[in-house]
Structures are given as C-alpha cells and as structure tokens.
Amino acid sequence: MSPNVNVNVNTNTHMLIMYPALTALGLVALLIPTLYLYTVGVATARFPVLRNRRVCLLIAHPDDEAMFFAPTVLALTRPGLGNHVKILCLSSGDAAGLGETRKRELVKSGLVLGLRRGEDVYVVDDDANFPDSMTTTWSTEQISTLLRDAFAPNNNTATPTTPSSSSSSSKTMTEPPKATIDVLITFDSGGISSHPNHISLYHGARHFVASLTANRPGWASPVDMYTLTSVGVARKYAGIMDVFATLGVTALGVWRGGGAGAAARRGDKDKDKDGRRRPAALVFMHGFGAGGWATAREAMTRAHVSQMVWFRWGWITISRYMFMNDLRLEKV
C-alpha cells in the first residue's frame, strides 16, 4: 500500500471519529440553552412573586445591583406587579477616587434595570463610617440606625423615663410597628464574595428588622428581609447550568421544613396578624434577550463604564448571578 493511501485512510478514520463528536457537542450546545429557557418559563409561572410592595435593595457599592441583583431588580420592577423599588447604597465606591462618577453610573444602571426615576437611587457616601474597603467591617449599629432613621423614624423603641412618657410609650408598644418600606433585600451572611462590606449589610439589616418589633411581643415585623444566597465557586461560575442546582436546593429546603420551610410556617402565622403573605423563597430567572440577560449586561457595560476592566466580562458571561437569583426570607 502506498504512503498516500495510508494518509487517506488515516484522514478518513479521523474524520469519521470527529464528525459524531462535533455533532454531539453541537446538539448539547443547543440543548442546554433550550432546556434552560424551558425551565425558566416553568419556574417563573410556579414560584411566588411580590406584588404592590415598597421594596428597598440595600447594597454596599455602585455596581452591586447589576453584578449580583439584576435578576431580582428586573423581576420586581415589571410594571404589572405594582412594586416600587428603590436602591440604597452605603458607599460611593470611592476607593479609586471615582466616587462621583460611580454615583452617576448607579443611577443610570438603576434606570436600565427598571427603576421608575433617578430619585429612587440614594447613595449615603459617608467614607468615615462606610468606606469602600476589602478589609473594613462596617458597624452593625450604625447601619441599623441609618435604616431606622430612613424607613422607620416614628418606630419608638426607647424605654420611657417619666410617667407621661411611660403612658405614651405603653400605647406605642401596643400598636403595630410601622415602616415606609415593606421589603428589604440585601446580601446574606456570606456576602456572595465574602466581601466584609457586603456581610456588614446583612448584620445591620437584621439588627434593623429586629429592632422594629423590640418591646412589641406578638406583632409581626412590617419589613420582610430577604437575602441573596451565596454559593461555592463552582456554582458561582456555572452560568445557566446552575439553574438545576438552584431549583433543587430551594425545593429541598422547603420540603425538609428547615430554612425556607421554617420561614414559610412563620409566614403563615404572621399572616393572621397583618394579613400579608410572606413567600419563604423567591427565585428570579430570566432569558437571554431584552428584559433578561441582555439588559443585565447593559446595566454593567453601558452604565458602569468605569468598572469595565477585563475580568468583568468573564463575570457577565458565566456568573450565575447574571441569570438567576434565589432569595431567602430571613427569620429575624
């Protein structure tokens, strides 16, 4: 057999092996997005949503809303739900001297994600108490006080010191606590990336929500606190593939009656007092086009221009948080 014949035989054999492999890869590449979109449609129809709520998203830095919470904001700002969503950011992200730029970018991003107006974005910008730092833990008490002053200024929990104030305070303590928001959304105790500023928000928000019912036994908190679930590195960068783990973990938690399930039972109890249903878990997922991943990407690439260094593109492309958010009702 001539050398040319050997080459042709080897080439043909190689191609016969490669074609099925390439075909299989192509089918998988089509199947996964299709299965994801189908799952999104089913899950969106079955999971509970929030309607007619005053919602505050509490973040640490401009771009947190786009990098981590975009599916949540896009879902809650849908006009048909009647929610009013605001963003409260406790720092301007001025570590690199771009604080003023980043504040403007946050407003632009919020509008891209569906907020009603620029005034629904507020940046505290207090570098003394809330510096943008990878090594600084913010004060739980200061965060709680800031939230109380902003959303529950008339929620008196002070101990009375005079007979007259005692009578007034006693009446106040028997009345339901009040706040100007219904839902507070922030990071969980893992902070997604273990960022100390993110974790500080969790502890400060819990302290605030707990303070609303201090000395008011039997009353449900007027503010429901939901936290974004932190996951391991493998899931964090699994992109749309994490949808199956997300739904599985959420369903298992409710079925076992712990975590989200326990929150659900407490929610039913609270409903008797204030008439409000409290979903134990919220799962928000979206597709690839406008109103979904494409809009979340735009919030980063066109709004947060100053932050678009090379590794942000990797996050935008493969991070699960650009496609899905799973939130848990905190038991405070």
Secondary structure, 3 states (H helix, E strand, C coil): CCHHHHHHHHHHHHHHHHHHHHHHHHHHHHHHHHHHHHHHHHHHHHCCCCCCCEEEEEECCCCHHHHCCHHHHHHHCCHHHCCEEEEEECCCCHHHCCHHHHHHHHHHHHHHCCCCCHHHEEECCCCCCCCCCCCCCCCHHHHHHHHHHHHCCCCCCCCCCCHHHHHHHHHHHHCCCCCCCCEEEEECCCHHHHCHHHHHHHHHHHHHHHHHCCCCCCCCCCCEEEEECCCCHHHHCCHHHHHHHHHHHHHHHHHHCCCHHHHHHHHHHHHHHHCCCCCCEEEEECCCCCCCHHHHHHHHHHHCHHHCCHHHHHHHHHCHHHCEEEEEECCC
